[in-house]
């Protein structure tokens, strides 16, 4: 009989668009000076757990498919393929409408051992805008989970 002895550590990272450096198009969010997040497992996965958005007008962020890409994180490109031929890994494609949000949370990115103190997110809607529409800012909060698996 087999006994599973693998140990798994979970780390949750909350990122709020009000606490970052953001460009004028509001599609590149740079989170500087994070506390050092050490990723040390034998195999490590990063996944998008949840996304919330708010704005003065709900139609600014509803009815779009949002693509969220992750920058400044070392990942194992042997396990990642993207049809847009962009080397920046996509961690989420979500759609928020007025009654529900669709995100299955099953997309895992295999990441390398590293110390993380800066994360960059690239956020774009299906109609080409970032976290701004009709001159109104869209605020976004994201929860990321890192799973460290030890053999």
Secondary structure, DSSP 8 states (H G I E B T S, - for coil): ------EEEEEEEEEEGGGSEE-TTS-EEEE-S---EEE--SEEEEEEEEEEEEESSGGGTTTEEEEEEEES--B-GGG---TT--SSEEEEEEEE-SS-EE-----EEEE-SEEES-EEEEEEETTS--SEETTEEEEEEEEEEEEEEE-
